[in-house]
Amino acid sequence: MKQIDYPQLGETLYQETLPNGLRVYLLPKAGYHRTYAVMTTEYGSIDNEFVPYGQSEMVSLPAGIAHFLEHKMFEKADHDAFDTFAHFGASSNAFTSFTHTSYLFSTTRNLKENLDTLLDFVQDPYFTDKTVNKEKGIIGQEIQMYEDDPNSRAYFGTIANLYPDQPLANDIAGTIDSIDKITPEDLYLAHKTFYHPSNMSLFVVGKVSPEETMQWVRDNQGQKDFGDPQPIQRQQLPEKHDGSDIVHQKTLTMPVERPKVTIGIRGLDNLPTGRDLLKYEDALSIGMELLIGETAPDFLRLYDQGVIDDSFGYNIEVQRGAHFIVLAGETEDPAAFENELLAILAQAKPKLQGAQETFDLAKREEIGSTITAFNSLEAIANQFDDQLYAPINLFDEADIIESLTLADVIEALDQFLKPEAISVQRIVAPDAG
């Protein structure tokens, strides 16, 4: 078991890769009574085309299958994993993103029993025609709920406009038509391929004894046979780096009280890897905060003018296969909202060139919030990604932010903010046209 010390954070991470390929990370936190564990597979909604484990030909499965699989994993032939966690005093949950599926629990007692429950139910699938068909109705209602939600339509619709020919254009849950095609055989195929331990990680943080906890995981995994690890072959769709495939303008009509406007920017540049990738993401984060964060001069000006209000915000996503930023808000004047924000983005470089003092302040605040986040077990576990930035991880971020210069931020924004990479979507009430 490898021990990695992070003196600036006062943290020690323990890591081991088991013979079956499962990557295990343990972070003991003195003074905490709760333990939080998350088991993650590198499998998300964009991974619909792949070569199944033990085969040689590419297959295509219905959109939404990763999310459907997540839902079905808890139900077994004679019990429900939720009930087992509750029996041992734990609360549990799961979620699916574009690139990951995670299963988690938190508890103050019975850690071994809950860890065994997590490992066992995730690694032992059970699907039948009856249970799968029942789930189609449940997830269908969930899909319809999102379809009727303007905020969901605004965000995911903008991503679809940025990546119209990519799997990202599909909702994470799929469509009612796509999930209707899912079979138990499809679910078993996806599970065998993507839920192999070599494609998964386990992160445990809180009240843990590293050697004892690691031995529990070794013992559990030593009793199971998953076959030899095999590289996963995912379909890599061609991406147009000139932005010619982007839907640059779109208007939807929905019953909204006020118009909603979203501005999406797709990264057309090739991302770096490892430390440079995390540095690039942090540079984008600080740059956007300087431009349109709540203390930025342009934010305050637009707020005072009523162009934006408390509904305004932005989200930065850097994931396997894609990186983008979505700005969103409600406004009485969609044209002003769009024109003002696009102008700010277009002038990012000259606006930031004289911002050394505010940059230094923003950098200190970013370091502070990063370190503060280590007080939350849930935040640590959910933000930990052992593959996207490999060989570094979340614990290296404070040092990386410290190394950033204003020139780094300007360069990152300059290569990211391209006019041809922008999509604007409005959602207006039907009578507004």
N, C-alpha and C positions, 0 to 999 in steps of 0.2 A: 504494500500500500504506500503510495507516494504522498508526501506531505509538502504542501506549498504554503509558505508564509507570506502574508501581506502586511508588513509592519505599519504602513500608513493607516490602514483600516483596523489594525489590531485583530485581524482574522487569520485563521489557519484552515485551509481547505485540504481534505483528504480525498485522494482519487485512486481508483483502481479499475482496470479493464479486465473483466472476468474471461475465462477461457471461451465462453460462448459469444463473446464480443460485447456484452452489456457494459456500458460505461457508468460507473457508480461514483457519485460525489457526495461527501459528507461534510457539513459545516456545523460544528458544535458552537452553541451560543450560550455563554455563561449567564446565569441569571434568568433565563427563560424557562418556563414550565411547559410550554406548548411545543410540539414538533409538527413540522409541515413537510410533506413529501409529495413529489410530483414525478410521474413516470411519463416520458415523452417519446413519441416515435416521429421520425422525420418523414411524415406523411400527412399531406393536407389536401385541400380541395383542388389544387392545380395538378395533382398527380393522378390523372385519370388514364393516361396512356403509359404503359410500362411493359417490360418483359417479366412475366411471373417467375417466381422462384422455381428453379429446376427446369425451365423451358427456354426456348430460343427465339420465339416469335413475339412481336409486340401485340398487345391486346388493348382494347379501348373499353373502359367501363363507364357507366352512366354518371353524369354530373351529380355531385352530392353524396357519392358513396362513402367518402372518408367520414363525413358528418354522420351519415346513417350508421356506419360501423361503430362509431363512438357511442351512439345511442343504444345499440344492441348489445354492446359488450357487457353491460351490467346484468342482463337477464340470463340466468342459467336454467338448466333443466328442472332443478328442484329448489332454487332459491334466487334471491336478488342480491347482488353485491352491496347495494345501498343498505339493505337490512343487516348484512354481516358487519359492515362498518359501524352502524348504529349500535349493534350488540356489543361491540368492543369500545364504545364511547367515542367514536370518531365521526366527523362530518366529512362528506366526500362530494366530489363534483368532477366534471370533465368539460373540455372545450376543444373545438376544432378551428384552426385558422387556415390561411392559404397554404401553409407549408408544414404545419405541425398538428398533431393530436396529443393532448395531455390529459392524464388522469391523476387526481390528487386527493389527499386527505389531510386533515389536521386533527390533532388529538393531544390530550394531556396524560394519557395512560395507555397501557397495552400496546406499546410501539411494535413489538415483535409480531403480535397477532395481526395488527393492522398492515404492517409491511408485507406479511405473508398473503393477506387478503388482496392487497394491491397487485403484487406480483402474480398471484394465481389467477385472478379474474381477468387481468389484461392478457395473460398468455394462454388462456384456455377458452377459446370461442365456442359458442353454442348458438346455432341458428336453425330454424325450421321454416317451412313455408308458412305455417300458421302465425308464428311470432313475427316474421318479416312482413307479412301482409298487414298485420295489426299495426305495426310501426309506421307503415306508409300513411295510414290515416292520421296518426299523431303528428308526424313530421309535415304532412300536407297542410295541416292547420297552422303549424309554425310558419311555413312558407307563406301562406296566405296572410298571416299577421304581418310579416315583414313587407309583403307587397302593398299592404294598406298603410304602412308607416312612412310618412314623408321623409323623416330623418334617415331611415334605412335606404329609401330609394335615392335620396340625394347623395349619400356617401358611396354606396355600392354602384349606383348608376354612373357616377363620375369615374370610378375605377374602370367600369366597363367601357366608357368612352375613351379612356386612355389606352386600354388594351383590348380593342374590339375583336381581334383575331386570336386572342390568347385565352387559356383556361381561366385567367383572372376575371374575364368578362362574366363568368358564371357565378351565381350566388353560391356561397359556401354550402348552403343547404340543398342546392340544386333547384330543380323545378318540379312541379307536381307530375309532369309527364316523365321527367328523367328518373325520379325515384320510383315511379311505377314499374320501371324496367328492371329494378334491382332484384336479384335472386340470392338465395342462401349460398349458391355456388360462387357467385361474384364476391360475396363477403368473405368466404373462406379463402378465395384466391388472393384477395387484397391483404387479408390478415397474414397469411403464410409468407407473403412477399415483404410487407412493410413492418410487420410486428416481430420479425426475427430480432433477437437480442442485439445483434450487431448493428441494427439500425435504431437502437433505442438508448435512452439514458435514464438514470434514476438519481434524483437529487433529494437529499434529506437535510433539513436545517432545523436547529433548535436544540432541545434537550436530548443530545445523543452522545453515546460513548463510541468513538470511532471504531475501535477494534471489535468491540462486541457487536455493533450494528453491522459492520462489514461482514463479520462471520455469519450473521443471520442470513444476509443476502447470498453469501457464497453457498451456504447449506441449502437454501431454497433452490437456487439455480442448478446446483450440482445434481439434483434429483430429476432433472428434466433434459430431454434430448430434442433439439430444434434442427438438427442437421448442420452441416458446415455453412459458415457465412458465405454469401455470394454478393458480389457488387450489384447494386440495383441500377438497372438501366431505365431511365425515364425518357419519355419523348421530349426532345428539345425543339420547340417550334421556332422558326426563323423570326427574328424581330427586326423591324425596319427602324434603323437608327436615325433616319431623317425625319421621323415623326409623321410620315405621309399616311399612315394608317389611322391616326388619331381622329376621333370625332371632335372637332374643335368647338362646335356650338350645338346645343340641344335644349329644347324646352318641353317640359312635361306639364300636364294639367292634373291637379289633384285638389281635393277640398282642403285648402290651407287658409288660415286666417291672414297670413302675410306671406309674400313671396320668399322663397328660399333660393339662395345662390351658392353654388359651389364652384370653386376654381381648382382644377387639378393640374399638377405639373408632373410629367413623367420624366424620369432620368433616362436620357438617351446616351449618356456616357457609359463606358465600360467601368464597372466597379473594381476597385483594388481588392486585395484580400488581407486576412489577418488583422494585424495592428492598424494598417493603413485604412482598412475598411471602417473600423470603429472610430478612427480619427476623422475620417470623412463624414460619418454620420453625426458625430459631435460638432463638427464645424458647421454642418447644415443647421443643426439645432440652435446653436448660438447665433448664427447669422439670421435665422428667421426671427429669433427673439429680439435681436437688435432692430430689425426692420418693422415688425408688426406685433411684437410682444406688448403686454399691457402697459409698460412704461415707455414704449417707443414714442417719439414725437408724432409720427404719422398716425399711430393708433389713437393717441389722445386727441389729435385734430379731428379725425374722422368720427370719433366717439362724440365729441362736442357738437359736431355738425349733424349728428343723428344718422349718419350713413351706416355706421355699425353700432351694435349694442352688446349687451351681455351674452347674446346668443353666438357671437363670433368666436371662432377658434380655428386651430389648424392641427393637422396630424401628419407626422413624418413616418413613413414606413420604409424600412430597408430590410428586404427579405431575400431568400433564395430565388433568383430569377427575376427580381423586380425591385425598383425603388421609386417612390413617388411621394408627393406632398399634396394634401387636400385642405383647402381653406373653405370654410363654410359659415354661413350666418343667415339670419332673417333680416329683411330690410324693406322699408317702404319705397325705396328708390333703387331697383335692381341695376339700372344703367349706371348710376353714380357708384354703387358698390363695386361693380365690375370694372369700370374705367379707373377709379381711384386706386384699387388694389393692383391692377395690372400695371399702372404707371409706377407704383412703388417698386414692384418687382423688376420692371425694366430699368429702373435707376438704382438698382441695388449697389452696384460697384461704386459710383460716385458718392452715394449716401453714406457708405461705410468707410470710405478712405480716410476720413478725418475723425473717426469714432474710437480712437484708441482708449480714451478714458472710460467710455461706456462699455467698450469691449472688456477691459480689465475687470470692471464691476460684474458684468454678465458672466465672465469666466469664474470668478470667485463664487458667485451664486450657484453656478452649475456644479462646481466641485462640492459646495456645501450640500446641495440637494442630493447629489450622488451618494455622499457619505451618510447623510441622514436616512436615505432609503434602506441602509443596512440595519436600521432598527426594526424593520418590518420583515418578518419571516416570509410572509406571502409575497411581498414585492421582490425579495431576493430570488425565491424559487421560480416565480413566474417570468422574471426578466433574464434568468440565466439561460444562455444558449451556448452549448458547448461545441457547436459545429459551425455556426455562421461566421464567427470571428477566429476560429481555431488557427493557431494554438493558444491564443489569448482568450480571455473571457471578461465577464462583467466586473471582476475584481481588479482588472487593470485599468478601468475607465478613468478613475480619478487622476492617475498619473498621465494618461493620454490627454485629458482636458488641460492639465497643467502645462503640457508641452505645446498646446495650440498657440498660434500667433494670429494677429488680425489678418496678416497676409494669407494664412491658411484658410481663414473663413471666407475672405473675398474670392480666393481662387476656387473654393468649393462651390460657392454660389454662382460664380461666373460660368463654370462649366455645366452647372445644373439648370439654371434659369434661362432656357431658350424659348423664344416666342413660338417656334414650331412644336414645342412640347406641351403646350397649354390647351386645356379644354375647359369650357365654361358651360355649366348647366343651370337652368332656372326651373323652379317648380312654382307655378302660379295657379290661382284658382280658375276654374273654367270660365267664369265671366270676365276674367282679365285677358283672355285670349292666349 
